[in-house]
Amino acid sequence: MSTEKLTIAKAINASLRTALETDPKVLVMGEDVGKLGGVFRVTDGLQKDFGEDRVIDTPLAESGIVGTAIGLALRGYRPVVEIQFDGFVFPAYDQIVTQLAKMHARALGKIKLPVVIRIPYGGAIGAVEHHSESPESLFAHVAGLKVVSPSNAADAYWMLQQAIQSDDPVIYFEPKRRYHDRSEVDTTAIPGPLHVARTVREGTDLTLAAYGPMVKTCLEAAAAAAEEGKSLEVLDLRSISPIDFDSIQKSVEKTGRLVVVHEAPVFFGSGAEIAARITERCFYHLEAPVLRVGGYHAPYPPSRLEDEYLPGLDRVLDSVDRALAYQG
């Protein structure tokens, strides 16, 4: 057993280092990932240790970066691409949804594209325009892509390992507001399945389901609610495509109530799909409508207003109170 307390950023760095050491076909690519070590220093030291042929500083051209990664994957490599900020991914959206996501099906399974696209996402860091988006539902909607987001350092390490080992393309969303959150990481553990949710706090009155940056917020909400005698279960979804509906259903059958929380806008967000599916699956177990908490259906605001835009403790607890107010 080798356990160390790491930040999420350091855990991702350690995971990339392990992958580069283990498999000579793994490459790390992106804007400023080499000499600078990434704008968040997530790839710090990797180019120094593995060379410019393995950790590659690319031009500022996201479409070209992803297109090159697709070509490398066709030649047997396992590229790990970094998109510097969430809002910068859209020049590469065509490559991702029309090529990367479709090639396996187009080739009747004969071609595999083991590409990982790392995207720091979400707000609460005081950034300028196009630096705080949460576009995960755009990618989850596309068949052929796996979409995941860790909420803690252990998952950041192991989920990235599993994503790199996957023969299917994986969009790996990193909650950048949580980069400096620390937790224990056992790098010798046997990880659970990549797309299975995890109960991170047991409860009996209501289920809070979240992923990425909002898991910590939901844990804080559950602790606050406990002071008022309310028992909230917190489910870390971990995977956004596919979604582990079985775990959500099991929790809701126990608690009878569900609130889904994500930073992305509520309108057409992942919470909408979860609410619809769980309403179908758990209709006779639900004691209240499935409620959703998220961002507003509006462009992401200037940083001085982002605290009003982003879901926080008060908005989560307000939805909890609304759900618990329903009486059967």
C-alpha positions as CSV (number, residue, x, y, z in Angstrom):
1,M,0.0,0.0,0.0
2,S,1.4,3.4,-1.0
3,T,-0.8,6.2,0.3
4,E,-0.1,9.9,0.0
5,K,-2.1,13.1,0.6
6,L,-2.3,14.9,-2.7
7,T,-4.2,17.8,-4.3
8,I,-6.4,17.0,-7.3
9,A,-3.8,18.8,-9.5
10,K,-0.9,16.7,-8.1
11,A,-2.9,13.5,-8.4
12,I,-3.6,14.2,-12.1
13,N,0.1,14.9,-12.6
14,A,1.0,11.7,-10.8
15,S,-1.5,9.7,-12.9
16,L,0.0,11.2,-16.2
17,R,3.5,10.3,-14.9
18,T,2.5,6.7,-14.2
19,A,0.9,6.4,-17.6
20,L,4.0,7.8,-19.4
21,E,6.2,5.5,-17.4
22,T,4.1,2.4,-18.0
23,D,3.2,2.8,-21.7
24,P,5.6,4.3,-24.3
25,K,2.6,4.9,-26.6
26,V,1.1,7.4,-24.2
27,L,1.7,11.1,-25.2
28,V,0.7,14.3,-23.5
29,M,-0.3,17.2,-25.8
30,G,-1.6,20.7,-25.4
31,E,-0.9,24.4,-25.2
32,D,1.9,25.2,-22.7
33,V,1.8,21.7,-21.2
34,G,5.6,21.3,-21.6
35,K,8.0,24.0,-20.6
36,L,5.3,26.0,-18.6
37,G,3.8,22.8,-17.1
38,G,0.3,24.0,-17.9
39,V,-1.5,27.2,-16.8
40,F,-2.5,25.4,-13.6
41,R,0.9,23.6,-13.4
42,V,-0.9,20.2,-13.7
43,T,1.7,18.9,-16.1
44,D,4.6,20.5,-14.3
45,G,7.9,18.5,-14.7
46,L,6.6,16.0,-17.2
47,Q,8.4,17.4,-20.3
48,K,11.6,17.6,-18.3
49,D,11.5,14.0,-17.4
50,F,10.0,12.5,-20.5
51,G,11.2,14.8,-23.3
52,E,9.6,16.9,-25.9
53,D,8.6,13.9,-28.0
54,R,6.3,12.6,-25.3
55,V,5.1,15.8,-23.7
56,I,4.4,18.1,-26.6
57,D,3.8,21.9,-26.6
58,T,1.3,22.5,-29.4
59,P,0.3,25.6,-31.4
60,L,-2.8,27.5,-30.2
61,A,-5.1,25.5,-32.4
62,E,-7.6,23.2,-30.6
63,S,-9.0,21.8,-33.8
64,G,-5.5,20.9,-34.9
65,I,-4.5,19.5,-31.5
66,V,-7.5,17.1,-31.5
67,G,-7.2,16.3,-35.2
68,T,-3.5,15.4,-34.6
69,A,-4.4,13.2,-31.6
70,I,-6.9,11.3,-33.8
71,G,-4.2,10.6,-36.3
72,L,-1.8,9.5,-33.6
73,A,-4.5,7.2,-32.2
74,L,-5.0,5.6,-35.6
75,R,-1.2,4.9,-35.6
76,G,-1.4,3.1,-32.2
77,Y,-0.6,5.9,-29.8
78,R,-2.7,6.9,-26.7
79,P,-2.7,10.7,-26.8
80,V,-3.8,12.7,-23.7
81,V,-4.9,16.1,-24.9
82,E,-5.2,19.1,-22.7
83,I,-7.7,21.9,-23.6
84,Q,-6.3,24.8,-21.6
85,F,-9.8,26.1,-20.5
86,D,-13.3,24.8,-21.0
87,G,-14.4,27.6,-23.2
88,F,-11.5,26.9,-25.7
89,V,-12.8,23.5,-26.6
90,F,-15.3,24.7,-29.2
91,P,-12.9,25.2,-32.1
92,A,-12.3,21.4,-31.7
93,Y,-15.9,20.5,-31.3
94,D,-16.3,19.4,-34.9
95,Q,-13.3,17.1,-34.7
96,I,-14.6,15.6,-31.5
97,V,-18.2,14.9,-32.4
98,T,-17.9,14.1,-36.1
99,Q,-14.6,12.2,-36.1
100,L,-13.5,11.1,-32.7
101,A,-16.9,10.0,-31.5
102,K,-18.0,8.4,-34.8
103,M,-14.9,6.5,-36.1
104,H,-15.4,3.3,-34.1
105,A,-19.0,2.9,-35.4
106,R,-18.1,4.1,-38.9
107,A,-15.4,1.4,-39.1
108,L,-17.8,-1.3,-37.7
109,G,-15.6,-1.7,-34.6
110,K,-12.4,-2.3,-36.5
111,I,-10.9,1.1,-35.6
112,K,-10.3,2.2,-32.0
113,L,-9.5,5.7,-30.9
114,P,-8.0,5.7,-27.4
115,V,-7.9,9.5,-27.0
116,V,-8.4,11.3,-23.7
117,I,-9.3,15.0,-23.7
118,R,-8.7,16.7,-20.4
119,I,-10.7,19.8,-19.9
120,P,-10.4,22.0,-16.8
121,Y,-14.0,23.3,-16.3
122,G,-16.4,25.2,-14.1
123,G,-16.2,28.5,-12.3
124,A,-15.4,30.1,-9.0
125,I,-11.9,31.1,-9.8
126,G,-12.5,34.7,-10.8
127,A,-11.6,34.2,-14.4
128,V,-12.4,36.2,-17.5
129,E,-14.9,35.4,-20.3
130,H,-14.7,31.8,-21.8
131,H,-12.7,30.5,-18.8
132,S,-15.5,29.2,-16.5
133,E,-17.9,27.2,-18.6
134,S,-19.5,23.8,-17.9
135,P,-20.1,22.2,-21.3
136,E,-20.3,18.6,-20.2
137,S,-23.9,18.0,-21.4
138,L,-22.9,18.9,-24.9
139,F,-20.5,16.0,-25.0
140,A,-22.6,13.6,-23.0
141,H,-25.3,14.0,-25.7
142,V,-22.9,12.6,-28.3
143,A,-22.9,8.9,-28.8
144,G,-19.4,7.4,-28.9
145,L,-17.9,9.6,-26.1
146,K,-17.4,8.7,-22.5
147,V,-17.6,11.7,-20.2
148,V,-16.4,11.6,-16.6
149,S,-15.5,14.1,-13.8
150,P,-13.6,13.3,-10.5
151,S,-14.4,15.1,-7.3
152,N,-11.4,14.1,-5.2
153,A,-7.7,13.3,-5.6
154,A,-8.1,9.5,-5.5
155,D,-10.6,9.5,-8.2
156,A,-8.6,12.1,-10.2
157,Y,-5.7,9.7,-10.2
158,W,-7.5,6.4,-10.9
159,M,-10.2,7.7,-13.2
160,L,-7.5,9.2,-15.5
161,Q,-5.6,5.9,-15.4
162,Q,-8.7,4.1,-16.5
163,A,-9.5,6.8,-19.2
164,I,-6.1,6.4,-20.7
165,Q,-6.4,2.6,-20.8
166,S,-9.8,2.8,-22.4
167,D,-10.0,2.0,-26.1
168,D,-12.8,4.5,-26.5
169,P,-12.5,8.3,-26.4
170,V,-13.0,9.8,-23.0
171,I,-13.7,13.5,-22.2
172,Y,-12.2,14.0,-18.7
173,F,-13.6,17.1,-17.0
174,E,-11.3,18.5,-14.2
175,P,-13.1,20.7,-11.6
176,K,-10.5,23.5,-11.6
177,R,-12.0,25.2,-8.5
178,R,-11.1,22.0,-6.6
179,Y,-7.5,21.6,-8.0
180,H,-6.0,22.4,-4.6
181,D,-8.4,20.2,-2.5
182,R,-6.4,17.4,-0.8
183,S,-7.3,13.8,0.0
184,E,-5.6,10.5,0.4
185,V,-4.5,8.6,-2.8
186,D,-3.5,5.0,-2.7
187,T,-1.6,4.5,-6.0
188,T,-1.5,0.7,-5.4
189,A,-5.2,0.2,-4.9
190,I,-7.5,-1.7,-7.2
191,P,-9.9,0.9,-8.5
192,G,-13.6,0.3,-8.9
193,P,-15.3,0.5,-12.3
194,L,-15.0,3.9,-14.1
195,H,-18.7,4.5,-14.7
196,V,-20.1,3.5,-11.3
197,A,-21.4,6.1,-8.8
198,R,-20.3,6.1,-5.2
199,T,-22.2,6.9,-2.0
200,V,-19.9,9.4,-0.1
201,R,-22.4,10.0,2.7
202,E,-25.2,7.8,3.9
203,G,-28.6,9.2,4.6
204,T,-32.3,8.4,4.8
205,D,-34.4,11.5,4.1
206,L,-33.2,12.7,0.7
207,T,-30.6,11.9,-2.0
208,L,-28.3,14.6,-3.3
209,A,-26.6,13.6,-6.6
210,A,-23.7,15.5,-8.0
211,Y,-20.4,15.2,-9.8
212,G,-17.1,17.1,-10.0
213,P,-17.0,20.4,-8.2
214,M,-20.5,20.2,-6.7
215,V,-19.9,17.0,-4.6
216,K,-18.1,19.0,-2.0
217,T,-20.9,21.6,-1.9
218,C,-23.4,18.8,-1.4
219,L,-21.4,17.3,1.4
220,E,-21.4,20.7,3.1
221,A,-25.2,20.9,2.6
222,A,-25.6,17.5,4.1
223,A,-23.6,18.5,7.1
224,A,-25.6,21.7,7.5
225,A,-28.9,19.8,7.2
226,A,-27.8,17.3,9.8
227,E,-27.6,20.1,12.4
228,E,-31.4,20.5,11.8
229,G,-32.1,16.8,12.1
230,K,-32.2,16.0,8.4
231,S,-30.4,13.0,7.0
232,L,-29.2,13.5,3.5
233,E,-27.4,10.9,1.3
234,V,-24.8,12.2,-1.0
235,L,-24.1,10.4,-4.3
236,D,-21.0,11.2,-6.3
237,L,-22.0,10.3,-9.9
238,R,-18.4,10.4,-11.2
239,S,-19.6,9.5,-14.7
240,I,-21.8,11.7,-16.9
241,S,-21.9,9.4,-19.9
242,P,-22.8,6.7,-19.2
243,I,-24.8,7.6,-16.0
244,D,-25.1,5.0,-13.3
245,F,-28.9,5.1,-13.0
246,D,-28.9,1.8,-11.0
247,S,-27.0,3.4,-8.1
248,I,-29.3,6.5,-8.2
249,Q,-32.4,4.3,-8.2
250,K,-31.1,2.3,-5.3
251,S,-30.6,5.4,-3.2
252,V,-33.9,7.0,-4.2
253,E,-35.8,3.8,-3.3
254,K,-34.4,4.2,0.2
255,T,-34.8,8.0,0.6
256,G,-37.8,8.8,-1.6
257,R,-36.5,12.2,-2.7
258,L,-33.8,13.4,-5.1
259,V,-32.1,16.7,-5.8
260,V,-29.6,16.8,-8.6
261,V,-26.8,19.4,-8.5
262,H,-24.4,20.6,-11.1
263,E,-22.7,23.9,-12.1
264,A,-23.9,23.8,-15.7
265,P,-27.2,25.5,-16.5
266,V,-30.3,23.6,-15.4
267,F,-31.9,24.0,-18.8
268,F,-31.2,20.8,-20.9
269,G,-28.5,19.9,-18.3
270,S,-27.5,16.4,-17.2
271,G,-29.9,16.8,-14.3
272,A,-32.8,16.9,-16.7
273,E,-32.0,13.4,-18.0
274,I,-31.5,12.1,-14.5
275,A,-34.8,13.6,-13.3
276,A,-36.7,12.0,-16.3
277,R,-35.1,8.6,-15.9
278,I,-35.5,8.4,-12.2
279,T,-39.1,9.5,-12.4
280,E,-39.8,6.7,-14.8
281,R,-37.9,4.1,-12.7
282,C,-38.9,5.2,-9.2
283,F,-42.4,6.7,-9.7
284,Y,-44.0,4.7,-6.9
285,H,-41.0,5.4,-4.5
286,L,-40.8,9.1,-5.0
287,E,-42.4,11.3,-2.3
288,A,-41.6,14.5,-4.1
289,P,-40.7,15.7,-7.6
290,V,-37.1,15.3,-8.6
291,L,-35.6,18.8,-8.2
292,R,-32.6,20.3,-10.0
293,V,-30.0,22.9,-8.9
294,G,-27.6,24.5,-11.3
295,G,-26.5,27.5,-13.2
296,Y,-28.9,29.9,-15.0
297,H,-29.8,29.7,-18.7
298,A,-27.7,32.8,-19.4
299,P,-24.1,33.5,-20.6
300,Y,-21.6,33.0,-17.8
301,P,-21.3,36.4,-16.1
302,P,-18.3,38.6,-15.2
303,S,-16.4,37.2,-12.3
304,R,-17.8,39.7,-9.8
305,L,-21.2,38.2,-10.4
306,E,-20.3,34.5,-10.6
307,D,-21.2,33.8,-6.9
308,E,-24.8,34.8,-7.8
309,Y,-24.8,32.6,-10.9
310,L,-23.2,29.4,-9.4
311,P,-25.2,27.1,-7.2
312,G,-24.0,27.3,-3.6
313,L,-24.9,26.0,-0.2
314,D,-28.0,28.2,0.2
315,R,-29.5,27.2,-3.2
316,V,-28.9,23.5,-2.5
317,L,-30.5,23.7,1.0
318,D,-33.4,25.6,-0.4
319,S,-34.2,22.8,-2.8
320,V,-33.7,20.3,0.0
321,D,-36.3,22.1,2.0
322,R,-38.7,22.3,-1.0
323,A,-38.4,18.5,-1.5
324,L,-38.9,17.7,2.1
325,A,-41.9,20.0,2.3
326,Y,-43.9,17.6,0.1
327,Q,-46.1,15.4,2.1
328,G,-47.4,12.1,0.8
